[in-house]
Amino acid sequence: MSRRSLIGEALASAPAPAQPAAAEAKAAPRATFTSKRLEAFGEAARMLKRPTIRLKPAECSIWAGNARDYALLTEDRVRSLIDSIHAENGNRIPVVVRRTPNGELPYELVIGTRRHWAISWLNANHYPDIELVAIIDDLDDEAAFRLADVENREREDISDLERGQNYKHAVDAYYDGVQSRMADRVKLSKSMLARYIGLTEIPQTIISAFNSPMDLQVRHGDKLLPLIRQPALRGKMEEAARTIAAEQSFRQSGDEPPIGGADVVARLIKAATLRPGRNQKAVIEAQGLTIGQVDRDRAREWSITLNPSDLSVDEMLEALRPLLENAKILKKSMR
């Protein structure tokens, strides 16, 4: 089944004509994931019957209860949507807003954060006439959260960490802190909900080791959290995370590929489980050859051993340059 928005799919579908009960039972197709989700959320089915309006993004505030962090959106992250909206002169799938009689702006955006951001960007970049197509609905916060979750569950560009933060807020705000109550309401397994929320326990120091929040996934949390919850190991992981974050910054400045999420997790686990007194070792390579080794002890001192090779002095120094630059960056980050 397509991964496109559940709301968009429902908007594109016309309701089927009523059938006699016997005929319907005989001809009813097998329930799809979409139909089950829409049946579970009466607000979504009701919303689809609303007429649309056009408004400017500047007329909407952003509802804080949405899973997506508006501040993290960038042109690169929204580029394909910008191009699509530009080509169609508007958003084909409406956003959902609600009125805010006592607010500074007349509307609050409940669903459609990326569409709002994309049209705001177009308005500021030579296309001021493109407006936001919206549906107005009267929703309380809990209903707005569930409706947003219908659509956001199908989005691949929301990080697991964003989902976890959103779910944790929802549990506390709408379900009296009871995860099982929320799981029943949003049709999510209790274990999966707990795994998402578990990501919020990971300290920012460790999150910063990942090149992007998108790289930190639920499956990584399953491996990291048992160690993070042990104070003696958490400190080791945070120290390793600072080193990795410095390397990520160095790679970014040199247009080198970042360290992937799985590799970050492996290094954090290794740092936490490394036996006391053992040095951390890394090989030095140049021209496809191993020319030496770096030993880093617990006092953060580095020892470099070079092997005899046919490489020139300049070639060997060039291989050492990233290592030395990274050491400088790391030292600054420790201050």
C-alpha positions, 0 to 999 in steps of 0.5 A: 500500500502506498505510504501517502497520507491517510487523510489525502487518500481519504480525500481522494476517495468518493463514499460508496453508495449504500447497499442492502445489509446482505449484499454488503456483507457478501461483497464487502472487501477485506478491511484495509489499514486505511479503513481501519484507521479512519474507523478508529478515528471518527474525527478524521471521517467527520473532517473530510466533509468540511469545505475548504478555505484559503488563507495565508500562512501568516494567519496561522500559529502552529499548534504545539501538540504536533509531533513535528518540530517546526524549528527543525524544518529547512529548505533541503528537508522540504524541497520536494514538497516546495516543488510540488506545491509550486507546480500545482500553485497550492497544496493539493491536500488541505491542512487542518486548522481550528479557530482561535478566538482569543489568540493573536492569530485567527487560526491554529494549524493542527495538521500540515506543518510541512505544507505550512512551512513550504508555502511560507517559504514560497511566499517569501521567495517570489510567490506571494500569491500562493495560499494555504488550502485548509479545512476548519474543524472544531477540535479539542487538544486530545482529538487534535492529537489523535487526528494528527497522529493518523497522518503523522504515523504514515510520515517517514520524515518525522524522526522517532525522537520527535514521535517519542517526545510528542507521545510523552507530552500527550500521555501527560497532557491528555491521558493522566500519565497512563500509557496504556490508556493512550495506547488504546485510544491511538491503536498503538501497541503498549510496547511500541508506545513505551519504546518511543517514549523511552527515547526521551530518556536519552540525554542531549549529550548522547543525541548530539553524537548522531549526525541528525535526529533522524539517525536515532531510531527506536531500535537504537534506543533498545540497545542504548537505554539499558546502559544509559540507565546505569549511572556508571556507564552513562558517564562513559557513553557521554564522554564517547558521545562528545568525541563522536560529535566532534568527529561529526563536526569535522566531517561536515566541515570537510564535506566527508560522509557522516558517521551513520547511526548504527556505527554511532550506537556501536561506538557508544556501547563499546565505550560503555562496556570497555574494560577499565585500563584498556586503551582505545585503539584506532588504525591510521590509513593512507593510500589504502595502507595501514601506516600506524595506530593511535592509542587513547588512554583514559586520561585522554592522552594520545599516543601515535605509533607509525609503521615503516612504509614507502609513503613520502613524509608529506603523504604520511603527514596528510594522513595525520592531519584529520587526526590532529584537527579532530583532537583540537576540536575535541579539546575545545568541546571538553572545555 
